[in-house]
Amino acid sequence: MSVDHGSSASVVARQVAEALGVSISTVSRAFTPNSVIADSTRRRVLRKAAQLGYQPNPHARSLKTNRSRIVAIVVSDLANPFYPEVLTGLSEALEYNGFSVMLFCRHRAKTLDDTFHSAFRYQPDVLVALAATMSSAAIDSAVAAGIAVVLFNRYVPGNSSIAVTCDNEAGGEAVANYLVDRQLTRLAYVAGDLDATTNRDREIGFIRACRRRGLSKPKSIQAQRFTHDAGLAAGRLLIDRHRGDIDGVFCANDVLALGVLDAMREQGIGVPDELSVIGFDDIAMAGWASYQLTTYRQPVEEMIAATADVISEMSRAGFSAGTRINIPGHIVSRHTVSEVM
């Protein structure tokens, strides 16, 4: 006995159409985001479909359109609180626009490129990388396979991806100016992953603004990773090497900054009385009462909206490689940077 799962859906679709006196294609358009159909007609179709228990078959639709409407999101580090926030908002926005979302997390035994290639097997229309680093080879192989690639908050120069980023260089400049405006002139930078464009761009902007303001190049500590433990170790190293030589520290992200703050507490150094600390991201923990970290807020909501819009536009008009959308953020003042007396 064989069962044709597609035929029952088509019968119900026809019943919806007949009940409303519209065509089956009108019913199909009502379930297709951004299709040309009057809002009143869409609402009538969706209401009648709900009454009859009709739901379109996404697999059947993908066979007809040659598009899966699947977006695969590749994440490298769910331990970083920045990524779950982005993942939640981006998934909601994509699902609202009619896409199905698949999540791929890098495991310790795999490289990020391995995880990227694992996602290919599911033939997504788009791969979104929420990852600090991604090779050009992995991106190019996806594009060659007909899969569009969107990088969230990072970019790889000269390749075929689309990038939606915070303006990290402008953010680094804003942090430097914020510190100097508060008469903090002996500065240091705590770097994260040295291969990450976010890290490089924040440092470039920070150093450039320091030079424009007449300061010497900031001291630098290489934490190597964007983790609390790395920040704690970097904070201890700062104390050992530069205690008394610096009055302000810019950390490449908030997680590092929280580690640095804990190192200051451990050594009995007052923040911000003896040393000011500023981060980057504005994760939820930055606002906790025990930290109250001053930071540069990434425009996460705007970046998510731009990413969802880019993906929706690609589903209509095709893939436009090499596009980069750069969105500025802003400083959030709390209690870890001293104010001008």
C-alpha positions as CSV (number, residue, x, y, z in Angstrom):
1,M,0.0,0.0,0.0
2,S,1.5,3.3,-1.0
3,V,0.6,6.7,0.5
4,D,0.8,9.9,-1.6
5,H,1.5,12.6,1.0
6,G,1.5,15.3,-1.5
7,S,-2.0,14.7,-2.9
8,S,-3.8,15.3,0.4
9,A,-2.2,18.8,0.6
10,S,-3.2,19.6,-3.0
11,V,-6.8,18.5,-2.3
12,V,-7.0,20.7,0.8
13,A,-5.4,23.6,-1.1
14,R,-8.1,23.2,-3.8
15,Q,-10.8,23.1,-1.1
16,V,-9.5,26.4,0.3
17,A,-9.5,27.9,-3.2
18,E,-13.0,26.7,-4.0
19,A,-14.4,27.9,-0.6
20,L,-13.1,31.4,-1.3
21,G,-13.7,31.5,-5.0
22,V,-10.0,32.1,-5.8
23,S,-7.4,30.2,-7.7
24,I,-5.0,27.6,-6.2
25,S,-2.1,29.9,-7.1
26,T,-3.7,32.6,-5.0
27,V,-3.7,30.2,-2.1
28,S,0.0,29.5,-2.8
29,R,0.9,33.2,-2.9
30,A,-0.9,33.7,0.5
31,F,1.7,31.4,2.1
32,T,4.7,32.9,0.2
33,P,6.4,35.8,2.0
34,N,6.8,39.0,-0.1
35,S,4.6,37.6,-2.9
36,V,2.2,40.0,-4.8
37,I,-1.2,39.6,-3.2
38,A,-3.6,42.0,-1.4
39,D,-3.3,42.0,2.4
40,S,-7.1,41.4,2.7
41,T,-6.9,38.4,0.3
42,R,-4.0,37.0,2.2
43,R,-5.8,37.3,5.5
44,R,-9.0,35.6,4.0
45,V,-6.9,32.7,2.7
46,L,-4.9,32.2,5.9
47,R,-8.1,32.3,8.0
48,K,-9.9,29.8,5.8
49,A,-6.8,27.5,5.7
50,A,-6.7,27.5,9.5
51,Q,-10.3,26.5,9.6
52,L,-9.7,23.6,7.2
53,G,-6.4,22.6,8.8
54,Y,-4.4,23.3,5.7
55,Q,-0.6,23.8,5.8
56,P,1.5,23.9,2.7
57,N,4.2,21.2,2.2
58,P,7.5,23.0,2.2
59,H,9.3,20.1,0.6
60,A,6.9,20.0,-2.3
61,R,7.2,23.7,-2.7
62,S,11.0,23.5,-2.8
63,L,10.8,20.9,-5.7
64,K,8.7,23.3,-7.7
65,T,10.7,26.5,-7.1
66,N,14.2,24.8,-6.9
67,R,14.7,26.7,-3.6
68,S,14.6,25.0,-0.2
69,R,14.0,28.3,1.8
70,I,16.4,26.7,4.4
71,V,18.9,29.0,6.1
72,A,21.8,27.2,7.7
73,I,23.4,29.1,10.6
74,V,26.9,28.0,11.6
75,V,28.0,29.0,15.1
76,S,31.5,28.7,16.4
77,D,31.1,29.5,20.1
78,L,27.8,29.3,21.9
79,A,29.7,29.9,25.2
80,N,30.0,33.6,24.2
81,P,26.8,35.3,25.3
82,F,26.8,37.5,22.2
83,Y,26.0,34.6,19.9
84,P,22.8,33.2,21.6
85,E,21.3,36.7,21.6
86,V,22.0,37.0,17.9
87,L,20.9,33.4,17.2
88,T,17.5,33.9,18.9
89,G,16.7,37.2,17.2
90,L,17.9,36.1,13.7
91,S,16.0,32.8,13.9
92,E,12.8,34.6,14.8
93,A,13.3,37.2,12.0
94,L,14.0,34.5,9.4
95,E,11.1,32.3,10.4
96,Y,8.8,35.3,10.3
97,N,9.9,35.8,6.7
98,G,9.0,32.3,5.8
99,F,12.4,30.5,6.1
100,S,13.3,27.3,7.9
101,V,16.4,27.6,10.1
102,M,19.0,24.9,10.7
103,L,21.7,25.3,13.3
104,F,25.2,23.9,13.0
105,C,27.6,24.2,15.9
106,R,31.3,23.5,15.7
107,H,32.4,20.7,17.9
108,R,35.9,20.4,19.3
109,A,37.0,17.7,17.0
110,K,36.0,19.7,13.9
111,T,37.3,22.9,12.3
112,L,34.9,25.6,11.4
113,D,35.3,24.8,7.7
114,D,34.4,21.2,8.5
115,T,31.2,22.4,10.1
116,F,30.5,24.7,7.2
117,H,30.8,21.8,4.7
118,S,28.6,19.6,6.9
119,A,25.8,22.1,6.3
120,F,26.2,21.8,2.5
121,R,24.6,18.3,2.6
122,Y,21.2,19.8,3.5
123,Q,21.2,22.1,0.4
124,P,20.3,25.4,2.1
125,D,19.7,28.5,0.1
126,V,21.8,30.5,2.4
127,L,24.6,29.8,4.9
128,V,25.0,32.4,7.7
129,A,28.3,32.3,9.6
130,L,28.2,33.5,13.2
131,A,31.9,32.8,13.7
132,A,35.0,34.8,14.5
133,T,37.0,33.3,11.6
134,M,36.0,31.7,8.3
135,S,38.3,30.7,5.4
136,S,37.8,32.1,1.9
137,A,38.1,28.6,0.5
138,A,35.0,27.4,2.5
139,I,33.0,30.5,1.4
140,D,34.0,30.1,-2.2
141,S,33.1,26.4,-2.2
142,A,29.6,27.2,-0.9
143,V,29.0,29.8,-3.5
144,A,30.3,27.5,-6.2
145,A,27.6,25.0,-5.0
146,G,25.0,27.6,-5.5
147,I,24.7,28.5,-1.8
148,A,24.8,32.2,-0.8
149,V,27.0,33.0,2.2
150,V,26.2,35.8,4.7
151,L,28.8,36.7,7.3
152,F,27.4,38.2,10.5
153,N,29.7,40.8,12.1
154,R,32.8,39.8,10.2
155,Y,34.0,39.9,6.7
156,V,36.6,38.2,4.5
157,P,38.1,40.7,2.1
158,G,38.0,39.8,-1.6
159,N,35.6,36.9,-1.5
160,S,32.1,36.1,-2.6
161,S,30.2,36.6,0.6
162,I,27.8,39.3,1.8
163,A,28.8,40.8,5.2
164,V,26.6,42.6,7.7
165,T,28.9,44.1,10.4
166,C,29.1,46.6,13.2
167,D,31.4,49.4,12.2
168,N,34.2,48.1,14.3
169,E,36.8,50.6,13.3
170,A,34.5,53.5,14.2
171,G,33.7,51.7,17.4
172,G,37.4,51.5,18.3
173,E,37.8,55.2,17.5
174,A,34.7,56.1,19.7
175,V,36.2,54.1,22.6
176,A,39.5,56.0,22.4
177,N,37.9,59.4,22.2
178,Y,35.6,58.5,25.1
179,L,38.6,57.6,27.3
180,V,40.7,60.6,26.2
181,D,37.8,63.0,26.8
182,R,37.8,61.8,30.4
183,Q,41.5,62.6,30.7
184,L,42.6,59.0,30.4
185,T,45.8,59.0,28.3
186,R,47.9,56.0,29.2
187,L,45.9,53.3,27.5
188,A,46.1,49.6,26.8
189,Y,44.3,47.2,24.4
190,V,43.4,43.6,25.3
191,A,43.1,41.7,22.0
192,G,41.0,38.5,21.4
193,D,41.3,36.1,18.5
194,L,44.1,37.7,16.4
195,D,42.6,36.2,13.1
196,A,39.2,37.8,13.7
197,T,38.4,40.9,11.6
198,T,36.4,42.2,14.6
199,N,39.5,42.2,16.7
200,R,41.7,43.7,14.1
201,D,39.3,46.5,13.1
202,R,38.6,47.5,16.7
203,E,42.3,47.8,17.4
204,I,43.0,49.7,14.2
205,G,40.3,52.3,15.0
206,F,41.5,52.5,18.6
207,I,45.1,53.1,17.7
208,R,44.2,55.6,14.9
209,A,42.1,57.7,17.3
210,C,44.8,57.6,20.0
211,R,47.4,59.0,17.5
212,R,45.0,61.7,16.3
213,R,44.6,62.8,19.9
214,G,48.4,63.0,20.3
215,L,48.9,59.8,22.4
216,S,51.6,57.2,22.1
217,K,50.6,53.8,20.8
218,P,48.6,51.9,23.4
219,K,50.1,49.0,25.3
220,S,48.9,45.6,24.0
221,I,48.1,42.3,25.6
222,Q,47.2,39.3,23.4
223,A,44.5,37.3,25.2
224,Q,44.3,35.1,22.0
225,R,40.7,34.1,22.7
226,F,37.4,35.9,23.4
227,T,36.8,34.1,26.8
228,H,36.5,35.1,30.5
229,D,39.5,32.9,31.4
230,A,41.6,34.6,28.7
231,G,40.5,38.0,30.0
232,L,41.4,37.0,33.6
233,A,44.9,35.9,32.5
234,A,45.3,39.1,30.4
235,G,44.2,41.2,33.4
236,R,46.8,39.5,35.6
237,L,49.4,40.1,32.9
238,L,48.5,43.8,32.7
239,I,49.0,44.2,36.4
240,D,52.4,42.4,36.3
241,R,53.7,44.4,33.3
242,H,52.0,47.7,33.4
243,R,50.6,48.5,36.9
244,G,51.1,52.3,37.4
245,D,51.9,52.8,33.7
246,I,48.3,52.7,32.4
247,D,45.0,54.4,33.5
248,G,42.6,52.9,30.9
249,V,42.0,49.5,29.3
250,F,40.0,48.8,26.1
251,C,39.0,45.1,25.8
252,A,38.1,43.6,22.4
253,N,34.8,42.3,23.8
254,D,32.8,42.3,27.0
255,V,33.6,38.7,28.0
256,L,37.3,39.7,28.0
257,A,36.5,42.8,29.9
258,L,34.6,40.9,32.6
259,G,37.7,38.7,33.1
260,V,39.9,41.8,33.4
261,L,37.5,43.3,36.0
262,D,37.7,40.0,38.0
263,A,41.6,40.2,37.8
264,M,41.5,43.7,39.1
265,R,39.3,42.7,42.0
266,E,41.6,39.7,42.7
267,Q,44.5,42.1,43.0
268,G,42.7,44.8,45.0
269,I,42.9,47.4,42.2
270,G,40.0,49.8,42.3
271,V,37.9,50.3,39.1
272,P,37.5,53.0,38.0
273,D,39.5,54.9,40.7
274,E,42.8,53.3,39.8
275,L,42.1,51.9,36.4
276,S,39.2,52.4,33.9
277,V,38.0,49.4,31.9
278,I,35.7,49.5,28.8
279,G,34.4,46.6,26.7
280,F,32.7,46.0,23.4
281,D,29.3,44.4,22.6
282,D,27.0,45.2,25.5
283,I,26.0,41.7,26.4
284,A,23.5,41.3,29.2
285,M,26.1,40.5,31.8
286,A,27.7,43.9,31.2
287,G,24.8,45.5,32.9
288,W,24.8,43.2,35.9
289,A,25.1,45.0,39.3
290,S,28.3,43.2,40.1
291,Y,30.0,44.5,36.9
292,Q,28.2,47.6,35.5
293,L,30.6,47.6,32.6
294,T,30.9,50.6,30.4
295,T,31.0,49.4,26.8
296,Y,30.4,50.0,23.2
297,R,27.0,48.6,22.2
298,Q,26.8,46.7,18.9
299,P,23.6,47.5,17.0
300,V,22.4,43.9,17.2
301,E,18.8,44.5,16.4
302,E,19.7,46.6,13.3
303,M,22.2,44.0,12.2
304,I,19.7,41.2,12.6
305,A,17.1,43.2,10.6
306,A,19.6,43.9,7.9
307,T,20.6,40.3,7.6
308,A,17.0,39.1,7.4
309,D,16.3,41.7,4.8
310,V,19.3,40.7,2.7
311,I,18.3,37.1,2.8
312,S,14.7,37.9,1.8
313,E,15.9,40.1,-1.0
314,M,18.3,37.3,-2.3
315,S,15.3,34.9,-2.4
316,R,13.6,37.4,-4.8
317,A,16.4,38.9,-6.8
318,G,19.3,36.5,-6.5
319,F,22.7,36.7,-4.8
320,S,24.8,39.8,-5.1
321,A,28.3,38.9,-4.0
322,G,30.7,41.3,-2.3
323,T,28.2,43.5,-0.5
324,R,29.1,44.8,2.9
325,I,26.6,46.6,5.2
326,N,28.4,48.5,8.0
327,I,26.2,49.8,10.9
328,P,27.5,52.0,13.7
329,G,26.9,51.4,17.4
330,H,27.3,53.7,20.5
331,I,28.9,53.9,23.9
332,V,26.9,52.8,26.9
333,S,28.2,54.6,30.1
334,R,28.0,52.7,33.3
335,H,30.5,52.6,36.2
336,T,33.9,51.2,35.1
337,V,35.3,54.4,33.5
338,S,36.2,57.4,35.6
339,E,34.4,60.7,34.9
340,V,36.2,64.0,34.6
341,M,36.5,65.7,38.0
